Amino acid sequence: MRARRPRSLLSALTLASALCVGPASAQPPTPPPVPTERPTDRPPTPTDPVTIDDTTQPPDDAPPPRPPGLSVRPRLFGLVGFQSFTASDSFSAVLDSSSGVVFGGGGGVLLGRNLFVDVSISRFAADGTRVFVTDAGDIVDLGIATEVTVLPIDVSIGWRMEGRPSFTASGKPRLRPVPFAGGGFGFQQYRETSEFASSEDDVDESHGSYHVLGGIELPFSPHLGAIADVLYRWVPDAIGTGGVSAYYDETDLGGPQVRVRVVFAF
C-alpha cells in the first residue's frame, strides 16, 4: 500500500495542472501589427515645417506684378463740334461769321476709373475774302478769295466722377452717365492763304495754347459710348500785330468749342 501512494499523488498533481492551464488553443490570439503612415502620406498639420520650392519664384527679369485695382484702358474717338472765336470782329470781317463746324479725332487712356489723359485734334476751315478797314471803320472788300484754317491740338488731363461699379440682378454692370472736368495745354496752327497773293501776304503760324473742359460721358456698352463736352481754349498773342485784328485790337485766337465724341474703349 505504501508503494502505490506516491504514484497516485503524482497522477493527481498532473491532472490538476492540466485543468488549470488549459489547452494552448484557448489563449487569446495576438493582434496584427498596425501599419504606420509615412510622413508624406498624411495631410500637413499646423506644426509641420513649411518647405519653400524655389522653382516657383519668378525670374529676376520678370516684370513687377500690377497693383490690384489698377487698370489702363486705351480709347479712340472721333469728334464733331462747333467752334466760336474770341476774335469775333476780325473773323466776321473776313469770313462773315465768327464761328463754324469742326471735325477731328484723337485718343487717350483711362487710368483706373477716374483719371484720364486725352490728345485731340480738330480742324476749322472757311472761305472768305481779304478786306481792308479804313480809319473810319469801313470794311473794304479787296475781292481776293482767301481760306482760313485753324488746327488746334489739345492735351487734356482730367478726373471722371465715377464711383464703384454696381450691378443689376442678373449680374451685369450698370451703365450710368459719368461727369468729368479737366484742363491742359497744346498748340494751334493758324493758316490764311489766297490764290493770287504773294507768299509774304499768306499767314502760317503756330502758337501755344491752354484750355479747360468739362462734360459728361454716356456709356452704351462696356466698350462703346459718347461724350458731350465744352472746351474753352486760350491762344494769347496769336494775332493783333497788323491788318484787321490790329484795328479791332483782338489778340486771342481761342474761344469755346462744343463737341460730341464717339468713343471706343479697349
C-alpha positions in Angstrom: 0.0 0.0 0.0 2.9 2.5 0.7 4.4 1.8 -2.7 1.2 2.9 -4.5 0.7 6.3 -2.7 3.4 8.3 -4.5 2.2 7.2 -7.8 -1.3 8.2 -7.0 -0.2 11.6 -5.7 1.8 12.3 -8.9 -1.1 11.5 -11.1 -3.4 13.8 -9.1 -1.0 16.7 -9.4 -0.6 16.2 -13.2 -4.4 16.2 -13.7 -4.8 19.4 -11.6 -2.1 21.2 -13.5 -3.8 20.3 -16.9 -7.1 21.6 -15.7 -5.7 25.0 -14.6 -3.6 25.8 -17.6 -6.0 24.6 -20.3 -5.1 23.8 -23.9 -2.8 26.1 -26.0 -5.6 26.9 -28.4 -7.7 28.6 -25.6 -5.2 31.5 -25.4 -6.3 34.9 -27.0 -4.8 35.5 -30.4 -2.1 38.1 -30.9 -3.4 41.2 -32.7 -1.9 42.0 -36.0 0.6 44.9 -36.2 -1.0 48.4 -37.1 0.5 49.8 -40.3 2.3 53.1 -39.8 1.8 56.1 -42.2 4.7 57.7 -43.9 5.0 61.4 -43.2 4.4 62.2 -46.9 1.1 60.2 -47.0 -0.8 62.3 -44.4 -2.0 65.8 -44.7 0.2 68.5 -43.2 -0.6 69.9 -39.8 -0.1 73.4 -38.5 3.0 72.1 -36.6 4.7 70.7 -39.7 7.6 72.7 -41.1 6.8 74.5 -44.5 9.1 73.9 -47.3 9.5 76.6 -50.0 10.0 75.5 -53.5 12.5 77.9 -55.2 11.3 76.7 -58.6 8.0 78.6 -58.2 9.7 82.0 -57.7 9.5 84.4 -60.8 12.7 85.0 -62.7 14.8 88.2 -62.0 13.9 89.7 -65.3 10.1 89.3 -65.0 8.1 92.5 -64.9 6.7 93.5 -61.5 3.2 92.4 -60.8 0.4 95.0 -61.5 -1.0 96.5 -58.3 -4.5 95.3 -57.6 -7.3 97.5 -58.8 -5.1 99.5 -61.3 -6.2 99.3 -65.0 -5.1 101.0 -68.1 -7.6 101.2 -70.9 -6.7 102.8 -74.2 -9.5 104.5 -76.2 -10.1 106.2 -79.5 -12.7 108.7 -80.5 -13.9 110.8 -83.4 -15.5 114.2 -82.8 -17.7 116.8 -84.4 -18.3 120.2 -82.8 -18.9 123.9 -83.2 -16.2 126.5 -82.7 -16.7 130.1 -81.8 -13.7 132.5 -81.8 -12.9 135.2 -79.3 -11.7 137.5 -82.1 -15.3 137.7 -83.4 -14.9 141.1 -85.2 -11.8 140.0 -87.1 -13.3 136.7 -88.2 -16.7 138.3 -89.1 -14.9 140.9 -91.3 -13.1 138.2 -93.4 -15.5 135.3 -93.2 -18.8 136.9 -92.5 -19.0 134.7 -89.4 -17.0 134.2 -86.2 -17.9 130.5 -85.7 -18.3 127.2 -87.6 -18.3 123.5 -87.6 -15.1 121.5 -86.7 -14.2 117.9 -87.3 -11.5 115.8 -85.7 -10.5 112.9 -83.6 -8.0 111.6 -81.1 -7.2 109.0 -78.4 -6.1 108.6 -74.9 -6.0 106.3 -71.8 -8.2 105.7 -68.8 -6.1 105.1 -65.6 -8.3 103.3 -63.2 -11.9 104.5 -63.0 -11.2 108.2 -62.6 -8.0 109.6 -64.2 -7.8 110.2 -68.0 -5.3 111.6 -70.4 -6.6 112.5 -73.9 -5.0 114.0 -77.1 -7.4 115.5 -79.6 -7.0 117.4 -82.9 -9.8 119.4 -84.6 -10.0 121.4 -87.8 -11.9 124.6 -88.7 -11.8 125.8 -92.3 -13.8 128.5 -94.0 -13.6 130.7 -97.2 -13.7 134.4 -97.2 -12.1 137.5 -98.9 -9.3 139.8 -97.9 -10.5 143.1 -96.6 -9.2 146.5 -95.6 -10.5 148.5 -92.8 -10.4 152.3 -93.2 -9.7 154.7 -90.4 -13.4 155.4 -90.2 -14.1 151.7 -89.6 -15.4 150.9 -93.0 -14.7 147.4 -94.3 -13.5 147.4 -98.0 -13.6 144.1 -99.8 -10.5 143.6 -101.9 -12.1 140.8 -103.9 -9.2 138.4 -103.2 -10.5 135.0 -102.2 -8.9 133.6 -99.1 -9.1 130.4 -97.0 -8.7 130.4 -93.2 -7.7 127.2 -91.5 -7.4 126.7 -87.7 -5.9 123.4 -86.5 -5.6 123.1 -82.6 -4.0 120.1 -80.9 -5.0 119.7 -77.3 -3.6 117.5 -74.5 -6.1 117.1 -71.7 -5.8 115.7 -68.2 -8.9 115.3 -66.1 -10.9 113.5 -63.5 -14.0 111.4 -64.0 -16.6 111.4 -61.1 -17.2 107.7 -61.3 -17.8 105.6 -58.1 -17.6 101.9 -57.6 -19.4 99.9 -60.2 -22.9 98.5 -59.3 -24.6 95.5 -60.9 -28.1 94.5 -61.9 -29.9 91.5 -60.5 -28.6 89.4 -63.4 -25.0 90.4 -62.6 -24.5 92.9 -65.4 -22.7 96.2 -64.7 -25.0 99.2 -64.6 -24.1 101.9 -67.2 -24.6 105.3 -65.8 -23.6 108.8 -67.0 -20.2 110.0 -65.7 -19.5 113.7 -65.4 -15.9 114.9 -65.7 -13.7 118.0 -65.7 -10.1 118.8 -66.6 -7.7 121.1 -68.4 -4.5 121.0 -70.4 -2.2 122.6 -73.0 -1.4 122.3 -76.6 -0.6 124.4 -79.7 -2.7 125.8 -82.5 -1.8 126.4 -86.2 -3.4 129.3 -88.0 -3.2 129.5 -91.7 -4.5 132.1 -94.1 -3.9 131.6 -97.8 -5.0 133.3 -101.0 -4.8 132.1 -104.6 -3.2 135.3 -106.1 -1.4 136.6 -103.0 2.3 136.5 -102.6 4.0 134.3 -100.0 4.6 137.3 -97.8 0.8 138.0 -97.7 0.0 134.5 -96.6 0.0 133.5 -92.9 1.2 130.2 -91.5 1.9 130.4 -87.8 1.7 128.1 -84.7 1.1 129.3 -81.1 0.9 127.8 -77.7 -2.5 127.3 -76.0 -4.1 126.2 -72.8 -7.7 125.2 -72.0 -10.2 123.9 -69.5 -13.0 121.4 -70.3 -16.0 119.7 -68.7 -18.8 117.4 -69.8 -20.4 114.1 -69.4 -19.8 110.5 -70.6 -22.8 108.4 -71.8 -21.8 104.7 -72.0 -23.7 102.5 -74.4 -21.8 99.3 -73.6 -18.6 98.4 -71.8 -16.6 99.5 -74.9 -18.8 102.0 -76.8 -20.0 105.3 -75.6 -20.4 109.1 -76.4 -19.0 112.2 -74.7 -20.6 115.6 -74.8 -18.3 118.4 -73.5 -17.4 122.1 -73.7 -13.7 123.1 -74.1 -12.6 126.7 -73.7 -9.2 127.5 -75.3 -6.9 130.5 -74.9 -4.3 131.3 -77.5 -2.8 134.6 -76.4 -0.9 137.0 -78.6 -1.6 135.0 -81.7 -3.0 137.9 -83.8 -3.3 141.7 -83.5 0.1 142.8 -84.9 -1.4 144.0 -88.2 -4.4 144.0 -90.5 -8.0 143.7 -89.4 -7.1 142.2 -86.0 -4.9 145.1 -85.2 -7.7 147.6 -86.0 -10.1 145.7 -83.7 -7.4 145.2 -81.0 -8.0 141.4 -80.9 -5.1 139.3 -79.9 -6.5 136.0 -78.7 -7.2 133.2 -81.2 -9.1 131.0 -78.8 -12.7 130.6 -77.8 -15.2 128.0 -76.8 -15.7 124.7 -78.6 -18.7 122.5 -78.1 -18.0 118.8 -79.0 -19.6 115.5 -79.3 -17.3 112.5 -79.4 -18.0 108.8 -80.2 -15.6 106.7 -78.1 -14.4 103.1 -78.3 -12.5 101.9 -75.2 -10.5 98.7 -75.4 
